[in-house]
Amino acid sequence: MKLIVAIIRPEKLQEVLEALFKAEVRGLSVTTPRSLERGFAVPGIDL
């Protein structure tokens, strides 16, 4: 068993899920990322 972590654009998700299904990958989790920008500042970097 191997752990693979990927960031996939929302418009490509269905295509990726279909390819994984064809490759017989059955265990996966899909989550929506959340922004931490509010109230978070990095010195020297303008967001």
NORURRA-V725230 format. One record per helix or strand of 3 or more residues. SS is the DSSP state (H for helix, E for strand). FROM is the first residue (numbers start at 1). TO is the last residue. If there is no record, write none. Layout:
ss->SS from->FROM to->TO
ss->SS from->FROM to->TO
This chain:
ss->H from->10 to->22
